[in-house]
């Protein structure tokens, strides 16, 4: 009997140059033997683990299950990038002023890269790297808009206070998508016990 999912797990893990132990930690599994058993078809992959794997390896369920050799169809990549850009813009417009105050801002006199930050970004999953890219694009757009604003300090951070819930403006499909993304992020970054 063919063990396509096990082969895919091994292939994707090796592409990332991860040990079985590295992947076990990312899946919150006790040790590498769990990954070994998955890769060899001895242990079944739970639905929750499958969701984690497609997020970690940035591919589709159909790819992981062996129904296709296309990791991520072009339309899915475009849709994901558009979704990430919308989420990043929403985050900038609604949450950033509350989360980033002057005391939390990075103060830098030069345009030199922050190597610690770059190292942290390199360790992110491809999905989260794409989210960072989308946020950078949204920030560039915000800077461009601010630069064209005559007579105002372009670097000034303003807080907007609303009496209503901005989430009420979103279509139900967008809400479901955001709730699913929130759940996935909470599951991914859940503290290990």
Secondary structure per residue as TSV (DSSP state, phi and psi in degrees):
chain	resnum	aa	ss	phi	psi
A	1	X	-	360.0	136.3
A	2	X	-	-76.4	139.9
A	3	X	-	-115.6	69.4
A	4	X	H	-62.9	-45.3
A	5	X	H	-62.6	-39.4
A	6	X	H	-62.8	-40.7
A	7	X	H	-64.5	-41.3
A	8	X	H	-64.5	-42.9
A	9	X	H	-59.9	-48.2
A	10	X	H	-60.6	-46.9
A	11	X	H	-59.9	-48.1
A	12	X	H	-67.6	-39.7
A	13	X	H	-62.2	-45.4
A	14	X	H	-67.4	-35.1
A	15	X	H	-59.6	-34.9
A	16	X	T	-85.6	-2.9
A	17	X	T	61.0	38.0
A	18	X	-	-98.6	147.7
A	19	X	-	-81.9	168.5
A	20	X	H	-62.2	-34.4
A	21	X	H	-64.8	-40.0
A	22	X	H	-58.9	-46.1
A	23	X	H	-69.3	-38.0
A	24	X	H	-58.4	-41.9
A	25	X	H	-63.0	-41.7
A	26	X	H	-66.2	-27.0
A	27	X	T	-95.5	5.2
A	28	X	T	58.0	39.1
A	29	X	-	-98.4	150.6
A	30	X	S	-59.4	-39.8
A	31	X	S	-159.7	177.4
A	32	X	H	-66.2	-22.0
A	33	X	H	-61.3	-30.0
A	34	X	H	-64.0	-42.7
A	35	X	H	-67.3	-43.6
A	36	X	H	-56.6	-44.8
A	37	X	H	-66.8	-36.0
A	38	X	H	-64.7	-47.5
A	39	X	H	-64.5	-29.2
A	40	X	T	-97.0	5.5
A	41	X	T	76.0	14.5
A	42	X	S	-84.2	-34.1
A	43	X	S	-118.6	133.3
A	44	X	-	-76.6	150.0
A	45	X	-	-87.9	126.0
A	46	X	-	-72.2	158.9
A	47	X	H	-57.6	-38.0
A	48	X	H	-65.0	-40.8
A	49	X	H	-66.8	-37.2
A	50	X	H	-61.3	-43.5
A	51	X	H	-61.7	-43.7
A	52	X	H	-62.2	-41.8
A	53	X	H	-63.6	-43.2
A	54	X	H	-67.9	-30.1
A	55	X	H	-73.3	-41.6
A	56	X	H	-64.7	-44.8
A	57	X	H	-91.9	-1.0
A	58	X	T	52.6	59.0
A	59	X	-	-143.5	179.2
A	60	X	-	-93.3	163.2
A	61	X	H	-63.4	-41.2
A	62	X	H	-58.9	-37.4
A	63	X	H	-66.6	-48.4
A	64	X	H	-60.8	-35.8
A	65	X	T	-83.2	-5.6
A	66	X	T	86.5	13.6
A	67	X	S	-77.1	-18.6
A	68	X	-	-148.9	156.6
A	69	X	S	-98.4	1.3
A	70	X	-	-88.6	113.7
A	71	X	S	-59.1	-47.3
A	72	X	S	-149.5	114.0
A	73	X	-	-61.7	148.4
A	74	X	H	-54.1	-38.4
A	75	X	H	-67.6	-31.8
A	76	X	H	-70.3	-37.8
A	77	X	H	-63.3	-46.0
A	78	X	H	-63.1	-44.3
A	79	X	H	-61.9	-42.4
A	80	X	H	-63.9	-43.7
A	81	X	H	-63.7	-40.8
A	82	X	H	-65.1	-42.1
A	83	X	H	-62.8	-44.2
A	84	X	H	-63.3	-38.8
A	85	X	H	-65.4	-42.3
A	86	X	H	-64.0	-42.5
A	87	X	H	-63.7	-41.9
A	88	X	H	-64.8	-42.9
A	89	X	H	-65.8	-41.1
A	90	X	H	-60.9	-44.9
A	91	X	H	-60.8	-43.6
A	92	X	H	-63.8	-42.6
A	93	X	H	-76.9	-24.8
A	94	X	H	-118.2	-29.5
A	95	X	T	-115.5	-28.0
A	96	X	H	-57.5	-45.1
A	97	X	H	-58.8	-32.7
A	98	X	H	-75.4	-32.2
A	99	X	H	-89.9	-27.2
A	100	X	-	-120.4	97.1
A	101	X	-	-96.7	175.1
A	102	X	T	-57.3	-31.5
A	103	X	T	-72.2	-18.3
A	104	X	T	-102.9	-6.5
A	105	X	S	-74.7	146.6
A	106	X	-	-79.5	124.6
A	107	X	-	-99.6	117.4
A	108	X	-	-137.4	129.3
A	109	X	S	-86.9	-17.1
A	110	X	S	-119.9	170.9
A	111	X	-	-96.5	19.0
A	112	X	-	-66.9	142.8
A	113	X	-	-67.2	144.8
A	114	X	-	-86.6	99.7
A	115	X	H	-63.2	-33.8
A	116	X	H	-64.1	-42.6
A	117	X	H	-65.3	-42.4
A	118	X	H	-61.5	-40.7
A	119	X	H	-63.0	-40.0
A	120	X	H	-65.4	-41.0
A	121	X	H	-64.5	-39.3
A	122	X	H	-60.7	-26.5
A	123	X	T	-84.7	-8.1
A	124	X	S	-73.2	158.1
A	125	X	-	-67.6	158.5
A	126	X	H	-56.5	-37.9
A	127	X	H	-59.9	-45.8
A	128	X	H	-72.2	-31.8
A	129	X	H	-62.9	-40.2
A	130	X	H	-65.3	-35.6
A	131	X	H	-65.1	-41.4
A	132	X	H	-60.7	-44.2
A	133	X	H	-59.3	-43.7
A	134	X	H	-64.0	-39.5
A	135	X	H	-66.5	-38.7
A	136	X	H	-62.6	-43.4
A	137	X	H	-62.0	-42.5
A	138	X	H	-63.6	-38.9
A	139	X	H	-66.3	-40.1
A	140	X	H	-61.0	-44.3
A	141	X	H	-61.5	-40.3
A	142	X	H	-65.0	-41.3
A	143	X	H	-63.4	-41.6
A	144	X	H	-62.9	-41.8
A	145	X	H	-64.9	-40.9
A	146	X	H	-66.7	-35.8
A	147	X	H	-65.9	-27.9
A	148	X	T	-88.1	-1.7
A	149	X	S	-85.0	101.0
A	150	X	T	-66.1	137.0
A	151	X	T	76.8	7.1
A	152	X	S	-117.9	150.3
A	153	X	-	-73.0	113.9
A	154	X	T	-68.7	-22.1
A	155	X	T	-95.5	1.3
A	156	X	-	-74.6	131.2
A	157	X	-	-99.4	119.8
A	158	X	-	-108.1	145.2
A	159	X	-	-103.1	136.7
A	160	X	-	-110.6	133.9
A	161	X	-	-112.9	131.0
A	162	X	-	-119.7	145.6
A	163	X	S	-87.3	-20.2
A	164	X	S	-103.1	174.3
A	165	X	-	-93.8	115.7
A	166	X	G	-61.9	-21.7
A	167	X	G	-67.2	-23.5
A	168	X	G	-65.0	-22.5
A	169	X	G	-77.5	-15.8
A	170	X	S	-80.9	145.6
A	171	X	-	-65.4	156.6
A	172	X	H	-58.1	-38.0
A	173	X	H	-62.8	-39.8
A	174	X	H	-66.5	-39.3
A	175	X	H	-61.9	-46.0
A	176	X	H	-61.8	-40.5
A	177	X	H	-63.7	-43.3
A	178	X	H	-66.9	-39.1
A	179	X	H	-64.5	-40.1
A	180	X	H	-65.3	-42.1
A	181	X	H	-64.3	-41.8
A	182	X	H	-61.4	-44.4
A	183	X	H	-62.0	-43.2
A	184	X	H	-62.4	-42.9
A	185	X	H	-66.5	-41.1
A	186	X	H	-63.3	-40.8
A	187	X	H	-65.0	-40.4
A	188	X	H	-67.5	-37.6
A	189	X	T	-104.0	17.2
A	190	X	-	-62.7	133.0
A	191	X	-	-59.9	139.4
A	192	X	-	-75.6	142.3
A	193	X	-	-99.9	360.0
